[in-house]
Amino acid sequence: MRAERGTKLLSLLALALAVGAVYRVFFGGAESPVASPAFASPWSSGDGKFFLWELLPGFRERRPTSSRYHMPLEGRVVQAFQENGSGVVFETGYRSPVAPIGIGWVRKVTETAERGFFVEVKHGDGTVSRYGFLGEVYVCEGDFVYPDRPLGVVKARALYLEVRRFDVAVDPMDVLAPAERPGRRE
């Protein structure tokens, strides 16, 4: 019995050391293969907080989601979700920076004639946020993104935001933190 327990303990220790080594190689140290200093690890926000759980779908179901997502920019809603059934349009300043509503990774970056650049971000609970009317994009497919780092800037003075859960469009204003919601258009 003791030998079996000791073997399990050694296996766990070896696994922990291996995970630590992989982490150091890919996300830290001088020998890191990541060339960009702007690269951020999914295991660290840079402020010492551990949030790998943000990327694991099962853990988020036990926590409230409304306070987890944040406004992508400062502005007011000029087209509500009820008007088009897929997203909202914010009016904002010229070339305002656009941040993701939460931690996630970029699934797709495309350019369309009607919405400019289009960025799709997948979040840890399976929620997908889509941003349109972008003039410049600072991210690439596969990048991890954080609310304090912009995805890009708006093309003119508007941002299209769409939020989908289980491939169904939901009102972004119902997902954003209540304290951050701008006034809705009357």
N, CA and C atoms as an extended XYZ file, in Angstrom:
558
Properties=species:S:1:pos:R:3:atomname:S:1:resname:S:1:resid:I:1 pbc="F F F"
N         0.818       -1.196        0.000 N   MET     1
C         0.000        0.000        0.000 CA  MET     1
C         0.865        1.264        0.000 C   MET     1
N         1.914        1.265        0.858 N   ARG     2
C         2.795        2.429        0.930 CA  ARG     2
C         3.558        2.621       -0.374 C   ARG     2
N         4.002        1.535       -0.964 N   ALA     3
C         4.749        1.624       -2.218 CA  ALA     3
C         3.865        2.196       -3.318 C   ALA     3
N         2.604        1.780       -3.337 N   GLU     4
C         1.666        2.295       -4.340 CA  GLU     4
C         1.431        3.796       -4.148 C   GLU     4
N         1.276        4.230       -2.899 N   ARG     5
C         1.070        5.645       -2.597 CA  ARG     5
C         2.307        6.460       -2.986 C   ARG     5
N         3.489        5.902       -2.694 N   GLY     6
C         4.731        6.582       -3.049 CA  GLY     6
C         4.888        6.709       -4.558 C   GLY     6
N         4.487        5.687       -5.296 N   THR     7
C         4.554        5.723       -6.756 CA  THR     7
C         3.625        6.795       -7.312 C   THR     7
N         2.420        6.889       -6.755 N   LYS     8
C         1.478        7.920       -7.204 CA  LYS     8
C         2.015        9.313       -6.921 C   LYS     8
N         2.619        9.488       -5.744 N   LEU     9
C         3.177       10.785       -5.380 CA  LEU     9
C         4.309       11.171       -6.326 C   LEU     9
N         5.190       10.211       -6.629 N   LEU    10
C         6.283       10.483       -7.565 CA  LEU    10
C         5.750       10.799       -8.962 C   LEU    10
N         4.706       10.113       -9.382 N   SER    11
C         4.105       10.383      -10.691 CA  SER    11
C         3.541       11.796      -10.744 C   SER    11
N         2.857       12.203       -9.690 N   LEU    12
C         2.308       13.563       -9.636 CA  LEU    12
C         3.411       14.610       -9.626 C   LEU    12
N         4.483       14.350       -8.887 N   LEU    13
C         5.611       15.271       -8.843 CA  LEU    13
C         6.257       15.387      -10.221 C   LEU    13
N         6.447       14.259      -10.899 N   ALA    14
C         7.030       14.278      -12.244 CA  ALA    14
C         6.142       15.048      -13.210 C   ALA    14
N         4.829       14.850      -13.101 N   LEU    15
C         3.896       15.582      -13.956 CA  LEU    15
C         3.975       17.082      -13.692 C   LEU    15
N         4.034       17.475      -12.422 N   ALA    16
C         4.125       18.894      -12.072 CA  ALA    16
C         5.410       19.506      -12.621 C   ALA    16
N         6.521       18.786      -12.504 N   LEU    17
C         7.788       19.286      -13.039 CA  LEU    17
C         7.734       19.408      -14.560 C   LEU    17
N         7.121       18.444      -15.225 N   ALA    18
C         7.015       18.492      -16.686 CA  ALA    18
C         6.162       19.672      -17.129 C   ALA    18
N         5.045       19.886      -16.456 N   VAL    19
C         4.179       21.019      -16.802 CA  VAL    19
C         4.923       22.329      -16.579 C   VAL    19
N         5.660       22.424      -15.477 N   GLY    20
C         6.444       23.630      -15.206 CA  GLY    20
C         7.493       23.877      -16.274 C   GLY    20
N         8.163       22.815      -16.716 N   ALA    21
C         9.184       22.957      -17.754 CA  ALA    21
C         8.571       23.416      -19.070 C   ALA    21
N         7.458       22.822      -19.448 N   VAL    22
C         6.781       23.227      -20.688 CA  VAL    22
C         6.347       24.683      -20.589 C   VAL    22
N         5.799       25.059      -19.451 N   TYR    23
C         5.361       26.442      -19.252 CA  TYR    23
C         6.529       27.406      -19.421 C   TYR    23
N         7.682       27.095      -18.778 N   ARG    24
C         8.835       27.993      -18.874 CA  ARG    24
C         9.338       28.109      -20.306 C   ARG    24
N         9.348       27.000      -21.050 N   VAL    25
C         9.841       27.035      -22.428 CA  VAL    25
C         8.931       27.873      -23.311 C   VAL    25
N         7.614       27.686      -23.177 N   PHE    26
C         6.702       28.361      -24.081 CA  PHE    26
C         6.290       29.755      -23.634 C   PHE    26
N         6.333       30.038      -22.353 N   PHE    27
C         5.776       31.302      -21.881 CA  PHE    27
C         6.722       32.134      -21.036 C   PHE    27
N         7.970       31.797      -20.972 N   GLY    28
C         8.864       32.613      -20.160 CA  GLY    28
C        10.303       32.241      -20.389 C   GLY    28
N        11.179       33.027      -19.835 N   GLY    29
C        12.601       32.748      -19.932 CA  GLY    29
C        13.193       33.215      -21.240 C   GLY    29
N        14.521       33.333      -21.273 N   ALA    30
C        15.215       33.828      -22.455 CA  ALA    30
C        15.119       32.867      -23.625 C   ALA    30
N        14.985       31.572      -23.336 N   GLU    31
C        14.941       30.599      -24.418 CA  GLU    31
C        13.538       30.399      -24.972 C   GLU    31
N        12.632       31.278      -24.640 N   SER    32
C        11.255       31.153      -25.102 CA  SER    32
C        11.180       31.273      -26.618 C   SER    32
N        10.431       30.383      -27.283 N   PRO    33
C        10.300       30.463      -28.732 CA  PRO    33
C         9.377       31.588      -29.176 C   PRO    33
N         8.734       32.244      -28.250 N   VAL    34
C         7.805       33.313      -28.594 CA  VAL    34
C         8.594       34.593      -28.797 C   VAL    34
N         8.565       35.119      -30.015 N   ALA    35
C         9.375       36.284      -30.333 CA  ALA    35
C         8.742       37.592      -29.887 C   ALA    35
N         7.438       37.651      -29.878 N   SER    36
C         6.761       38.908      -29.593 CA  SER    36
C         6.735       39.217      -28.104 C   SER    36
N         7.224       40.410      -27.684 N   PRO    37
C         7.141       40.766      -26.273 CA  PRO    37
C         5.708       41.019      -25.840 C   PRO    37
N         4.817       41.225      -26.788 N   ALA    38
C         3.418       41.478      -26.453 CA  ALA    38
C         2.652       40.184      -26.196 C   ALA    38
N         3.303       39.038      -26.453 N   PHE    39
C         2.620       37.763      -26.232 CA  PHE    39
C         2.293       37.615      -24.757 C   PHE    39
N         1.116       37.128      -24.483 N   ALA    40
C         0.714       36.914      -23.093 CA  ALA    40
C         0.289       35.470      -22.911 C   ALA    40
N         0.674       34.902      -21.821 N   SER    41
C         0.355       33.518      -21.520 CA  SER    41
C        -1.076       33.367      -21.045 C   SER    41
N        -1.734       32.258      -21.389 N   PRO    42
C        -3.081       32.034      -20.868 CA  PRO    42
C        -3.065       31.679      -19.386 C   PRO    42
N        -1.877       31.446      -18.821 N   TRP    43
C        -1.787       31.071      -17.414 CA  TRP    43
C        -1.530       32.264      -16.515 C   TRP    43
N        -1.244       33.408      -17.084 N   SER    44
C        -0.932       34.563      -16.256 CA  SER    44
C        -1.418       35.825      -16.924 C   SER    44
N        -2.010       36.704      -16.147 N   SER    45
C        -2.496       37.959      -16.701 CA  SER    45
C        -1.431       39.030      -16.646 C   SER    45
N        -0.272       38.714      -16.092 N   GLY    46
C         0.766       39.708      -15.951 CA  GLY    46
C         0.686       40.404      -14.603 C   GLY    46
N        -0.430       40.289      -13.921 N   ASP    47
C        -0.563       40.906      -12.604 CA  ASP    47
C        -0.538       39.848      -11.508 C   ASP    47
N        -0.081       38.647      -11.849 N   GLY    48
C         0.050       37.592      -10.859 CA  GLY    48
C        -1.194       36.757      -10.647 C   GLY    48
N        -2.255       37.062      -11.346 N   LYS    49
C        -3.486       36.296      -11.167 CA  LYS    49
C        -3.466       35.075      -12.077 C   LYS    49
N        -3.825       33.941      -11.554 N   PHE    50
C        -3.880       32.697      -12.305 CA  PHE    50
C        -5.288       32.544      -12.856 C   PHE    50
N        -5.436       32.486      -14.164 N   PHE    51
C        -6.791       32.382      -14.693 CA  PHE    51
C        -6.917       31.386      -15.833 C   PHE    51
N        -6.208       30.285      -15.759 N   LEU    52
C        -6.390       29.235      -16.754 CA  LEU    52
C        -7.842       28.777      -16.763 C   LEU    52
N        -8.506       28.826      -15.602 N   TRP    53
C        -9.904       28.410      -15.510 CA  TRP    53
C       -10.803       29.224      -16.423 C   TRP    53
N       -10.394       30.431      -16.799 N   GLU    54
C       -11.194       31.248      -17.717 CA  GLU    54
C       -11.358       30.542      -19.063 C   GLU    54
N       -10.387       29.706      -19.400 N   LEU    55
C       -10.399       29.049      -20.699 CA  LEU    55
C       -11.008       27.649      -20.649 C   LEU    55
N       -11.362       27.179      -19.473 N   LEU    56
C       -11.942       25.850      -19.330 CA  LEU    56
C       -13.448       25.966      -19.159 C   LEU    56
N       -14.234       25.472      -20.098 N   PRO    57
C       -15.678       25.677      -20.096 CA  PRO    57
C       -16.407       25.200      -18.850 C   PRO    57
N       -16.066       24.066      -18.293 N   GLY    58
C       -16.824       23.511      -17.181 CA  GLY    58
C       -16.805       24.337      -15.920 C   GLY    58
N       -15.754       25.090      -15.682 N   PHE    59
C       -15.632       25.834      -14.442 CA  PHE    59
C       -16.495       27.087      -14.414 C   PHE    59
N       -16.809       27.663      -15.538 N   ARG    60
C       -17.529       28.933      -15.572 CA  ARG    60
C       -19.018       28.766      -15.315 C   ARG    60
N       -19.558       27.569      -15.455 N   GLU    61
C       -20.990       27.381      -15.280 CA  GLU    61
C       -21.431       27.644      -13.849 C   GLU    61
N       -20.534       27.531      -12.897 N   ARG    62
C       -20.876       27.736      -11.496 CA  ARG    62
C       -20.786       29.196      -11.083 C   ARG    62
N       -20.275       30.047      -11.929 N   ARG    63
C       -20.080       31.454      -11.591 CA  ARG    63
C       -21.036       32.317      -12.405 C   ARG    63
N       -21.431       33.476      -11.877 N   PRO    64
C       -22.285       34.362      -12.662 CA  PRO    64
C       -21.515       34.902      -13.857 C   PRO    64
N       -22.187       35.020      -14.987 N   THR    65
C       -21.496       35.482      -16.188 CA  THR    65
C       -21.699       36.963      -16.464 C   THR    65
N       -22.708       37.592      -15.890 N   SER    66
C       -23.008       38.971      -16.248 CA  SER    66
C       -21.891       39.933      -15.872 C   SER    66
N       -21.184       39.688      -14.772 N   SER    67
C       -20.145       40.618      -14.358 CA  SER    67
C       -18.787       40.263      -14.949 C   SER    67
N       -18.713       39.206      -15.710 N   ARG    68
C       -17.451       38.751      -16.249 CA  ARG    68
C       -17.056       39.489      -17.526 C   ARG    68
N       -18.020       39.942      -18.268 N   TYR    69
C       -17.736       40.598      -19.537 CA  TYR    69
C       -17.834       42.111      -19.392 C   TYR    69
N       -17.008       42.811      -20.152 N   HIS    70
C       -16.889       44.256      -20.020 CA  HIS    70
C       -17.150       44.949      -21.351 C   HIS    70
N       -17.439       46.227      -21.282 N   MET    71
C       -17.668       47.019      -22.489 CA  MET    71
C       -16.411       47.005      -23.362 C   MET    71
N       -16.576       46.865      -24.671 N   PRO    72
C       -15.410       46.860      -25.553 CA  PRO    72
C       -14.845       48.259      -25.811 C   PRO    72
N       -15.664       49.284      -25.571 N   LEU    73
C       -15.241       50.671      -25.766 CA  LEU    73
C       -16.254       51.596      -25.116 C   LEU    73
N       -15.935       52.886      -25.101 N   GLU    74
C       -16.885       53.877      -24.599 CA  GLU    74
C       -17.736       54.337      -25.768 C   GLU    74
N       -19.030       54.374      -25.557 N   GLY    75
C       -19.937       54.794      -26.616 CA  GLY    75
C       -21.368       54.557      -26.208 C   GLY    75
N       -22.265       54.850      -27.136 N   ARG    76
C       -23.684       54.631      -26.844 CA  ARG    76
C       -24.282       53.742      -27.926 C   ARG    76
N       -25.315       53.004      -27.550 N   VAL    77
C       -25.979       52.090      -28.479 CA  VAL    77
C       -26.840       52.898      -29.444 C   VAL    77
N       -26.603       52.724      -30.752 N   VAL    78
C       -27.427       53.403      -31.761 CA  VAL    78
C       -28.315       52.419      -32.513 C   VAL    78
N       -27.997       51.145      -32.438 N   GLN    79
C       -28.879       50.117      -32.996 CA  GLN    79
C       -28.928       48.968      -31.996 C   GLN    79
N       -30.098       48.750      -31.421 N   ALA    80
C       -30.268       47.737      -30.382 CA  ALA    80
C       -30.399       46.343      -30.979 C   ALA    80
N       -30.189       45.356      -30.146 N   PHE    81
C       -30.296       43.952      -30.536 CA  PHE    81
C       -31.685       43.641      -31.091 C   PHE    81
N       -32.706       44.234      -30.512 N   GLN    82
C       -34.079       43.969      -30.932 CA  GLN    82
C       -34.343       44.436      -32.370 C   GLN    82
N       -33.546       45.363      -32.866 N   GLU    83
C       -33.745       45.886      -34.220 CA  GLU    83
C       -33.212       44.956      -35.302 C   GLU    83
N       -32.131       44.221      -35.009 N   ASN    84
C       -31.574       43.351      -36.054 CA  ASN    84
C       -31.476       41.883      -35.634 C   ASN    84
N       -31.641       41.583      -34.353 N   GLY    85
C       -31.651       40.203      -33.886 CA  GLY    85
C       -30.315       39.495      -33.865 C   GLY    85
N       -29.231       40.227      -34.159 N   SER    86
C       -27.937       39.554      -34.155 CA  SER    86
C       -26.881       40.264      -33.316 C   SER    86
N       -26.976       41.565      -33.142 N   GLY    87
C       -25.964       42.290      -32.385 CA  GLY    87
C       -26.387       43.719      -32.138 C   GLY    87
N       -25.459       44.512      -31.614 N   VAL    88
C       -25.716       45.928      -31.374 CA  VAL    88
C       -24.662       46.753      -32.094 C   VAL    88
N       -24.998       48.007      -32.359 N   VAL    89
C       -24.053       48.940      -32.954 CA  VAL    89
C       -23.856       50.078      -31.961 C   VAL    89
N       -22.590       50.351      -31.644 N   PHE    90
C       -22.229       51.451      -30.757 CA  PHE    90
C       -21.731       52.620      -31.585 C   PHE    90
N       -22.085       53.827      -31.181 N   GLU    91
C       -21.498       55.037      -31.759 CA  GLU    91
C       -20.388       55.467      -30.812 C   GLU    91
N       -19.246       55.794      -31.367 N   THR    92
C       -18.086       56.139      -30.549 CA  THR    92
C       -17.245       57.183      -31.261 C   THR    92
N       -16.103       57.517      -30.703 N   GLY    93
C       -15.209       58.483      -31.324 CA  GLY    93
C       -14.480       57.897      -32.521 C   GLY    93
N       -13.943       58.772      -33.339 N   TYR    94
C       -13.203       58.371      -34.530 CA  TYR    94
C       -11.990       57.525      -34.138 C   TYR    94
N       -11.863       56.354      -34.759 N   ARG    95
C       -10.741       55.428      -34.561 CA  ARG    95
C       -10.524       55.071      -33.088 C   ARG    95
N       -11.612       54.884      -32.362 N   SER    96
C       -11.520       54.470      -30.956 CA  SER    96
C       -10.980       53.048      -30.856 C   SER    96
N       -10.146       52.778      -29.849 N   PRO    97
C        -9.660       51.407      -29.661 CA  PRO    97
C       -10.784       50.495      -29.173 C   PRO    97
N       -10.750       49.249      -29.635 N   VAL    98
C       -11.764       48.250      -29.287 CA  VAL    98
C       -11.081       47.107      -28.540 C   VAL    98
N       -11.579       46.821      -27.338 N   ALA    99
C       -11.037       45.726      -26.534 CA  ALA    99
C       -12.011       44.552      -26.563 C   ALA    99
N       -11.522       43.337      -26.358 N   PRO   100
C       -12.455       42.208      -26.250 CA  PRO   100
C       -13.272       42.340      -24.970 C   PRO   100
N       -14.461       41.761      -24.954 N   ILE   101
C       -15.316       41.863      -23.773 CA  ILE   101
C       -14.811       40.990      -22.629 C   ILE   101
N       -13.957       40.030      -22.927 N   GLY   102
C       -13.410       39.147      -21.897 CA  GLY   102
C       -12.203       38.394      -22.418 C   GLY   102
N       -11.600       37.625      -21.555 N   ILE   103
C       -10.434       36.828      -21.913 CA  ILE   103
C       -10.854       35.745      -22.901 C   ILE   103
N       -10.028       35.512      -23.903 N   GLY   104
C       -10.336       34.483      -24.880 CA  GLY   104
C        -9.233       34.360      -25.903 C   GLY   104
N        -9.533       33.722      -27.011 N   TRP   105
C        -8.564       33.611      -28.091 CA  TRP   105
C        -9.260       33.916      -29.409 C   TRP   105
N        -8.487       34.465      -30.318 N   VAL   106
C        -9.015       34.889      -31.614 CA  VAL   106
C        -9.201       33.660      -32.495 C   VAL   106
N       -10.448       33.432      -32.911 N   ARG   107
C       -10.740       32.297      -33.797 CA  ARG   107
C       -10.631       32.681      -35.255 C   ARG   107
N       -11.015       33.924      -35.571 N   LYS   108
C       -11.064       34.297      -36.976 CA  LYS   108
C       -10.867       35.803      -37.131 C   LYS   108
N       -10.133       36.189      -38.164 N   VAL   109
C       -10.004       37.592      -38.561 CA  VAL   109
C       -10.263       37.635      -40.056 C   VAL   109
N       -11.299       38.359      -40.456 N   THR   110
C       -11.626       38.480      -41.879 CA  THR   110
C       -11.904       39.938      -42.202 C   THR   110
N       -11.944       40.225      -43.488 N   GLU   111
C       -12.299       41.574      -43.924 CA  GLU   111
C       -13.511       41.459      -44.834 C   GLU   111
N       -14.532       42.260      -44.538 N   THR   112
C       -15.740       42.265      -45.354 CA  THR   112
C       -15.970       43.674      -45.882 C   THR   112
N       -16.704       43.758      -46.967 N   ALA   113
C       -16.981       45.066      -47.555 CA  ALA   113
C       -17.884       45.903      -46.660 C   ALA   113
N       -18.873       45.268      -46.033 N   GLU   114
C       -19.845       46.059      -45.273 CA  GLU   114
C       -19.442       46.327      -43.824 C   GLU   114
N       -18.588       45.487      -43.231 N   ARG   115
C       -18.232       45.686      -41.825 CA  ARG   115
C       -16.746       45.928      -41.601 C   ARG   115
N       -15.972       46.160      -42.634 N   GLY   116
C       -14.535       46.334      -42.457 CA  GLY   116
C       -13.919       45.040      -41.957 C   GLY   116
N       -12.936       45.160      -41.077 N   PHE   117
C       -12.360       43.956      -40.476 CA  PHE   117
C       -13.344       43.389      -39.468 C   PHE   117
N       -13.321       42.089      -39.368 N   PHE   118
C       -14.252       41.350      -38.520 CA  PHE   118
C       -13.421       40.387      -37.676 C   PHE   118
N       -13.517       40.489      -36.347 N   VAL   119
C       -12.737       39.643      -35.442 CA  VAL   119
C       -13.694       38.802      -34.606 C   VAL   119
N       -13.411       37.510      -34.524 N   GLU   120
C       -14.225       36.595      -33.720 CA  GLU   120
C       -13.363       36.045      -32.588 C   GLU   120
N       -13.861       36.184      -31.345 N   VAL   121
C       -13.132       35.743      -30.155 CA  VAL   121
C       -13.959       34.692      -29.421 C   VAL   121
N       -13.325       33.579      -29.073 N   LYS   122
C       -14.000       32.533      -28.283 CA  LYS   122
C       -13.536       32.652      -26.838 C   LYS   122
N       -14.507       32.661      -25.919 N   HIS   123
C       -14.227       32.803      -24.497 CA  HIS   123
C       -14.320       31.444      -23.809 C   HIS   123
N       -13.827       31.362      -22.591 N   GLY   124
C       -13.711       30.106      -21.864 CA  GLY   124
C       -15.002       29.366      -21.609 C   GLY   124
N       -16.124       30.074      -21.533 N   ASP   125
C       -17.399       29.400      -21.264 CA  ASP   125
C       -18.125       29.016      -22.543 C   ASP   125
N       -17.441       29.153      -23.681 N   GLY   126
C       -18.050       28.805      -24.963 CA  GLY   126
C       -18.700       29.981      -25.662 C   GLY   126
N       -18.813       31.111      -24.974 N   THR   127
C       -19.378       32.315      -25.581 CA  THR   127
C       -18.447       32.802      -26.682 C   THR   127
N       -19.028       33.270      -27.775 N   VAL   128
C       -18.258       33.827      -28.884 CA  VAL   128
C       -18.675       35.281      -29.047 C   VAL   128
N       -17.684       36.179      -29.122 N   SER   129
C       -17.984       37.589      -29.379 CA  SER   129
C       -17.397       37.957      -30.734 C   SER   129
N       -18.156       38.747      -31.483 N   ARG   130
C       -17.729       39.163      -32.825 CA  ARG   130
C       -17.751       40.681      -32.904 C   ARG   130
N       -16.714       41.239      -33.495 N   TYR   131
C       -16.535       42.685      -33.572 CA  TYR   131
C       -16.417       43.079      -35.035 C   TYR   131
N       -17.229       44.036      -35.460 N   GLY   132
C       -17.197       44.488      -36.844 CA  GLY   132
C       -17.001       45.990      -36.932 C   GLY   132
N       -16.864       46.496      -38.150 N   PHE   133
C       -16.605       47.909      -38.437 CA  PHE   133
C       -15.213       48.319      -37.949 C   PHE   133
N       -14.253       47.392      -37.961 N   LEU   134
C       -12.895       47.723      -37.533 CA  LEU   134
C       -12.076       48.201      -38.727 C   LEU   134
N       -11.297       49.251      -38.510 N   GLY   135
C       -10.445       49.793      -39.561 CA  GLY   135
C        -9.057       49.177      -39.556 C   GLY   135
N        -8.540       48.898      -38.365 N   GLU   136
C        -7.244       48.243      -38.193 CA  GLU   136
C        -7.404       47.136      -37.169 C   GLU   136
N        -6.620       46.081      -37.331 N   VAL   137
C        -6.656       44.961      -36.393 CA  VAL   137
C        -5.239       44.721      -35.891 C   VAL   137
N        -5.096       44.547      -34.575 N   TYR   138
C        -3.785       44.328      -33.958 CA  TYR   138
C        -3.558       42.874      -33.554 C   TYR   138
N        -4.487       41.983      -33.870 N   VAL   139
C        -4.386       40.583      -33.451 CA  VAL   139
C        -4.421       39.661      -34.660 C   VAL   139
N        -4.005       38.424      -34.443 N   CYS   140
C        -4.031       37.391      -35.482 CA  CYS   140
C        -4.797       36.186      -34.956 C   CYS   140
N        -5.218       35.327      -35.858 N   GLU   141
C        -5.895       34.098      -35.452 CA  GLU   141
C        -4.992       33.308      -34.512 C   GLU   141
N        -5.579       32.818      -33.422 N   GLY   142
C        -4.836       32.036      -32.441 CA  GLY   142
C        -4.282       32.837      -31.281 C   GLY   142
N        -4.298       34.168      -31.357 N   ASP   143
C        -3.792       35.003      -30.261 CA  ASP   143
C        -4.714       34.936      -29.051 C   ASP   143
N        -4.128       34.945      -27.850 N   PHE   144
C        -4.911       35.116      -26.632 CA  PHE   144
C        -5.142       36.604      -26.462 C   PHE   144
N        -6.354       36.971      -26.063 N   VAL   145
C        -6.682       38.386      -25.905 CA  VAL   145
C        -7.255       38.638      -24.515 C   VAL   145
N        -7.073       39.866      -24.063 N   TYR   146
C        -7.470       40.281      -22.726 CA  TYR   146
C        -8.173       41.631      -22.814 C   TYR   146
N        -9.106       41.904      -21.902 N   PRO   147
C        -9.869       43.155      -21.967 CA  PRO   147
C        -9.029       44.427      -21.872 C   PRO   147
N        -7.813       44.336      -21.357 N   ASP   148
C        -6.986       45.542      -21.245 CA  ASP   148
C        -6.073       45.750      -22.456 C   ASP   148
N        -6.212       44.918      -23.486 N   ARG   149
C        -5.390       45.052      -24.696 CA  ARG   149
C        -6.304       45.132      -25.912 C   ARG   149
N        -6.166       46.176      -26.727 N   PRO   150
C        -7.102       46.345      -27.849 CA  PRO   150
C        -6.939       45.299      -28.948 C   PRO   150
N        -8.092       44.988      -29.582 N   LEU   151
C        -8.107       44.131      -30.766 CA  LEU   151
C        -7.726       44.944      -31.993 C   LEU   151
N        -8.090       46.223      -31.969 N   GLY   152
C        -7.864       47.120      -33.089 CA  GLY   152
C        -8.589       48.428      -32.839 C   GLY   152
N        -8.841       49.169      -33.916 N   VAL   153
C        -9.576       50.437      -33.815 CA  VAL   153
C       -10.740       50.420      -34.793 C   VAL   153
N       -11.780       51.198      -34.468 N   VAL   154
C       -12.941       51.257      -35.352 CA  VAL   154
C       -12.573       51.959      -36.647 C   VAL   154
N       -13.298       51.612      -37.699 N   LYS   155
C       -13.051       52.160      -39.031 CA  LYS   155
C       -13.430       53.640      -39.086 C   LYS   155
N       -14.572       53.965      -38.547 N   ALA   156
C       -15.029       55.359      -38.544 CA  ALA   156
C       -15.466       55.714      -37.125 C   ALA   156
N       -16.762       55.718      -36.886 N   ARG   157
C       -17.277       56.085      -35.565 CA  ARG   157
C       -18.268       55.062      -35.017 C   ARG   157
N       -18.179       53.820      -35.450 N   ALA   158
C       -19.145       52.815      -34.997 CA  ALA   158
C       -18.462       51.466      -34.796 C   ALA   158
N       -19.057       50.661      -33.903 N   LEU   159
C       -18.605       49.296      -33.660 CA  LEU   159
C       -19.818       48.388      -33.658 C   LEU   159
N       -19.717       47.285      -34.387 N   TYR   160
C       -20.749       46.247      -34.355 CA  TYR   160
C       -20.269       45.176      -33.383 C   TYR   160
N       -21.110       44.805      -32.414 N   LEU   161
C       -20.777       43.762      -31.450 CA  LEU   161
C       -21.869       42.709      -31.446 C   LEU   161
N       -21.458       41.470      -31.629 N   GLU   162
C       -22.382       40.336      -31.599 CA  GLU   162
C       -21.873       39.346      -30.560 C   GLU   162
N       -22.775       38.790      -29.769 N   VAL   163
C       -22.419       37.778      -28.777 CA  VAL   163
C       -23.286       36.553      -29.028 C   VAL   163
N       -22.630       35.387      -29.086 N   ARG   164
C       -23.355       34.134      -29.334 CA  ARG   164
C       -23.028       33.139      -28.234 C   ARG   164
N       -24.072       32.455      -27.774 N   ARG   165
C       -23.915       31.362      -26.812 CA  ARG   165
C       -24.562       30.130      -27.416 C   ARG   165
N       -23.810       29.059      -27.484 N   PHE   166
C       -24.295       27.816      -28.098 CA  PHE   166
C       -24.820       28.089      -29.501 C   PHE   166
N       -24.105       28.944      -30.224 N   ASP   167
C       -24.408       29.330      -31.602 CA  ASP   167
C       -25.750       30.046      -31.755 C   ASP   167
N       -26.235       30.653      -30.683 N   VAL   168
C       -27.467       31.441      -30.726 CA  VAL   168
C       -27.117       32.868      -30.321 C   VAL   168
N       -27.542       33.833      -31.130 N   ALA   169
C       -27.266       35.235      -30.818 CA  ALA   169
C       -28.022       35.651      -29.565 C   ALA   169
N       -27.309       36.323      -28.645 N   VAL   170
C       -27.926       36.869      -27.438 CA  VAL   170
C       -27.651       38.364      -27.401 C   VAL   170
N       -28.470       39.094      -26.673 N   ASP   171
C       -28.301       40.541      -26.564 CA  ASP   171
C       -27.010       40.836      -25.802 C   ASP   171
N       -26.028       41.480      -26.443 N   PRO   172
C       -24.772       41.795      -25.750 CA  PRO   172
C       -24.988       42.625      -24.488 C   PRO   172
N       -26.015       43.448      -24.467 N   MET   173
C       -26.264       44.297      -23.306 CA  MET   173
C       -26.697       43.473      -22.094 C   MET   173
N       -27.201       42.265      -22.316 N   ASP   174
C       -27.565       41.384      -21.207 CA  ASP   174
C       -26.350       40.643      -20.656 C   ASP   174
N       -25.268       40.623      -21.410 N   VAL   175
C       -24.066       39.889      -21.026 CA  VAL   175
C       -23.044       40.797      -20.344 C   VAL   175
N       -23.036       42.075      -20.709 N   LEU   176
C       -22.046       43.007      -20.172 CA  LEU   176
C       -22.337       43.329      -18.716 C   LEU   176
N       -21.288       43.669      -17.969 N   ALA   177
C       -21.429       44.016      -16.556 CA  ALA   177
C       -22.396       45.190      -16.412 C   ALA   177
N       -23.383       45.097      -15.511 N   PRO   178
C       -24.397       46.147      -15.371 CA  PRO   178
C       -23.823       47.535      -15.120 C   PRO   178
N       -22.757       47.650      -14.353 N   ALA   179
C       -22.193       48.965      -14.040 CA  ALA   179
C       -21.577       49.631      -15.261 C   ALA   179
N       -21.269       48.855      -16.287 N   GLU   180
C       -20.583       49.405      -17.452 CA  GLU   180
C       -21.495       49.648      -18.638 C   GLU   180
N       -22.736       49.276      -18.546 N   ARG   181
C       -23.637       49.423      -19.687 CA  ARG   181
C       -23.909       50.891      -19.967 C   ARG   181
N       -23.740       51.310      -21.213 N   PRO   182
C       -24.086       52.686      -21.553 CA  PRO   182
C       -25.600       52.811      -21.661 C   PRO   182
N       -26.072       54.042      -21.685 N   GLY   183
C       -27.511       54.252      -21.838 CA  GLY   183
C       -28.009       53.685      -23.145 C   GLY   183
N       -29.126       53.002      -23.074 N   ARG   184
C       -29.717       52.453      -24.295 CA  ARG   184
C       -30.425       53.561      -25.055 C   ARG   184
N       -30.508       53.377      -26.339 N   ARG   185
C       -31.194       54.348      -27.177 CA  ARG   185
C       -32.683       54.285      -26.886 C   ARG   185
N       -33.293       55.404      -26.747 N   GLU   186
C       -34.738       55.469      -26.471 CA  GLU   186
C       -35.516       55.438      -27.758 C   GLU   186
